[in-house]
Amino acid sequence: MPSEEKNKKNQEDSGGSSADIQSIEMRLLLEAVFLRYGYDFRNYSKSHLRRRIVHHLGMNSLSSVSELQAKIMWDRSAFNRLMTDLSINVTEMFRDPEFYQAFRTQVIPMLSTYAHIKIWHAGCSTGEEVYSLAILLKEAGLLGRAQIYATDFNKYVLEVAREGIYRQQEIELYEQNYLKAGGQGKLSDYYTSRYGSVIFDKSLTKKVVFVDHNLATDGVFAEVNVIVCRNVLIYFDRILQSRVIDLFYHSLPGMGVLCLGTRESLRFSEWESSFAVMDPVNKIFKKDPTLAP
């Protein structure tokens, strides 16, 4: 019997293909992570998780997902490395400059009428977009009366965000984004350069609280005027997306603003009818208390 046919027969005899077995291993791994550490990835996009975990196996010389599971159950440092690889840390300052332009023209005028402003930046990662938002508010004269809650489930990236130290080589792109976003000065007004890195002015984060919060498992922790959660929902399945949008809905008062990523939407969620669309391109929505969910 040719080897290819023999392998196929062996797989059938053993109860499934290698892909089937890996899918079972993946489910068991995610269940183990939840039961052992309380982090819930069970409703993240399966294709996203598979890519990240397969990459993690290769980088750590592990032969299977089962081997990884056994390792993280007893080794906290191995688990921490896995969390770093599973975190969504694709970010940059003034990412999608058109969004910040729209925020300046459509959201800032409304916020300027408030005596106190509360903003939740959910899934803040390493903080570049939090500093972008702080700069935007400062240039609008609103940072002094604002409170920004910047949250992520990954304690490591939160620490990077608190420090506000980034690589010098990224600054040229950030400068371009800042200008495209309608920046009123120079980005260099907000940082100092030192030893190949840039350090952002600590005055920008005097009104920022960095908080450990998991969108998959944690509840409402504050009522806020604006929620910014951009390019996070795309990594969740429909069930988790619905949970998170429900969380956002109950965190916003009437006329509160929700900002999503350009590839994200409220469509097909039970809360779609409860938000008015402020900007369909830049995905800015306003909770309308007159609209029933």
N, C-alpha and C positions, 0 to 999 in steps of 0.2 A: 504493500500500500504506500503510495507517495507520501512524503513527510507532511505536505500541506494538508492532505485529506486526513492523515493520522492525527495531526494537531487539532483539526476541526472536530474530529470524532472524540478526542480526549476532552475537549472543551464541552461538547454536548453531554458526554458521560459525566462530567464533573458538575453539570447543572447550569452552564451558561458561558458566555464569552468573557474575555478578559475585561471588556468594557462594562459588562453587567456586574462582574465582581467588583470592579473599581467603584461603580456607583453605590454598591452596598457598603463598601469600605468608607466612602465619602459620607454617607448618611450616618454610619456608626461614629465616625470621627466628629461630626458636628454635634451629635447627641452627647458624646463624651465631653466635648468642650463646654457644652451648656451645663451638664450635670456636675462637672468637676470645678469649673471656674465661673459659671454664670453668664458667659458671653454667648449670645444667641445668633448664630449665622444660618440657622435652618431655613430661613426664608430669603436668603440672599440669592441672587442670580446664580443658578447652578453652573452655567458656562463660565462666569466670572470666577467663581470659587475653584472650579476645576483648573483653570489656567494658573491661578495663583498657587494652588497646592502642588500641582505638577512641577512648577518652577521651584517651589520651596524644596521638594524632594531632591531635585537635581543639585541645588545649591548646598544641600546638607548631606549629600551622599547617602540618601535613604532609598531603599529598594521598593518600598510599597507604602500605601496610605496606612495600612495596619501597623507597620513598623513605626511610622510617625505617631500614630495614636498611642502606642505603648510608651513611646519616649516622652510625650508631653504629659501623660498621666502621672509620671513620677519625677519629672524634671521641670521645675518652674521656669528656668532660663530657656529651655527648649520651647516651652509654651509662649514665652515673651517674644522669641524670635518669630514664631508662627504668627502671632498677632501683628507684628510689624509688617509681615508680608501680606496679611489679609486686609490691612488698613487701606483706605482709599486716600492716597496722598498726592494725587495729581492736582496741582494748584499753582497759581502764580499771581503776582500783584496785578490788580485791575484786569483780571481774566475776563475776556469778552468785554472790551471797553464800551461797546454799545449799550450794554446793560447799565453801566455806571452813568453814562450820558442820560439814559432814560430815567434812572433813579434821581439824578439831579433835577431834571425838568418836571417829573411827574410825582415823585414822592416827597422830595425836600420841601416844596411849598406847603404841603399838608402838615409835615412835621414841624415846620416853623411856627405853626399856630398853637403848638402844645407847650405847656409850661415845663413838663417833664417827658422825656422820650425813653422808652425801653425797647431795645432791639435784641432779638435772639439770633445769633449766627450759628446754625446747627451744622455739625459736621465740618468744623473749622479747620481740621487738619493742622498743618504746621503754621498757620496764622497769616499767611501773606494777604489773604482776602479780608481778614479782620483789620489789618493795618490799612488796607485800601479804603475800607468803609470808614475807619476813624479819620483818615485824611480828608475824605469827602465831607464828612460832618464838620470837621474843623474849618475847612474852607467855606462852608455854608454858615459858620458861626453858631453851630448847634452842638458841638462836642461837649461843651461845658454843662449842658442840661440833659445830656444823654447818658444812659447806662446800657452797655453792651454786654450780653452774656454770650461768650464764645465757648461752644461745647464740642466734645469729641469723646469717644469711648477709649481712645488710645492715650494713655498717660504720657508716653514718650513724645508723641507729636504735640501734646499740650505743653510740655516743658519747652520744646523748641519754640512754640508760639509765644510763651511768656518771655523767653530770652530776646526774641526779635532780632536774631542774628542770622543773616543769609549770605550766600556766596556772591562775591563781587561779580563773577562772570554772568550772573543772571540780570544784573542791573540795567544793561542796555535795553533788553526786552521790556523790563518793568518801566523804564523811562518812556519808551514808545507807547506802551499801554496807557500810562498816566496821561500823556498828552492827548491821545485819542479819546480818553474818557472825559476830557474837558478840564484837565488840571489847570489850576490858576497860577501856578508858579513853576518851580522845578522840583522834581522828586528829591533831589539832593538836599533840599531845604529840610528834609525830615530824617536824614540819616548821616552818620559819619562813617568814613572808611578806615579800616584798620586791619593789617595783616591778611589781605585777600578776602576780607569779609566786610559787610556793611551792618551797622548796628542802628536800628531805628530808635528815634527819640522816645524815651520812656513817658514823656508827657502824653503820647498818643494812647497809652494803655492805662492811664490813671482812671479812666472811666470804663475799663474793660475788666470783667471777671471771667477767668478761664475755669471752666467747670467740667468735671468728668460726668458725662451723660450719654447713655446708650439709647439710641432711637428705637432699637428693637425690643427693649425690655422696660425702659424707664417711663415714668409718666410726666404729667405737666408739672413744672416747677415754678412757673411765673406767668402772669398775664403780661403780654408785651404788645407794643404798637406795630412792630414789624418783625417778620421772620424771614431770614435769608438762609435758604438751604438749596444750594445750587450744585448740580451734578453729583448728587448723592442717591436720589431715588432710582436712577438708572441701574444701580447695582442691586436693587431689591426686586423680589418677585411681586406679583400683583397683591398677594395677601399682605405682605409687609408694607408695601406702598400705601395700601388702604389704612393700615394701622397708623402709619406716620402722619398721613394727611388728617386723620381723625384727631391725632394729638395736636397738630398745628391748629386745627379748627377751634379746639377748646382752649388754646393758648392765646387766641386773638379776640379782642373785643369787637363790637360792631365797627365797621370801617377800618379794621386792621388790615395790614398789607402783607401778602405772601409773595416771596420772590423765589422762583424755581430756575433751574438751568434751561438752556435753549432746547434741549432734547427731552424735556420733561413736561408733564401736563397733568391737569386735573380730570381729563377726560376719562370716562368709564368709572370714576370714583363716585361714591354716594354723596360726596360733598360738592361735586361739580356745580350743581345748581345754586349753591350757597355763596358763590364768589362771582363778582363781576370782573370782567377782563379789562384791566387798565392798559396793558400793552401785550398784544398777542405774539409779537415777535420776541420780545425780551422776557416773556412769561412773568409778568407782574400782575397780581390779582388783588382784589379788595373784597374783604368779607362784607357781605351785604345783609344786615339783620332783617331786611324785609323779605329775603328769599329763604324759603323753607328748605331744609336738607332733604 
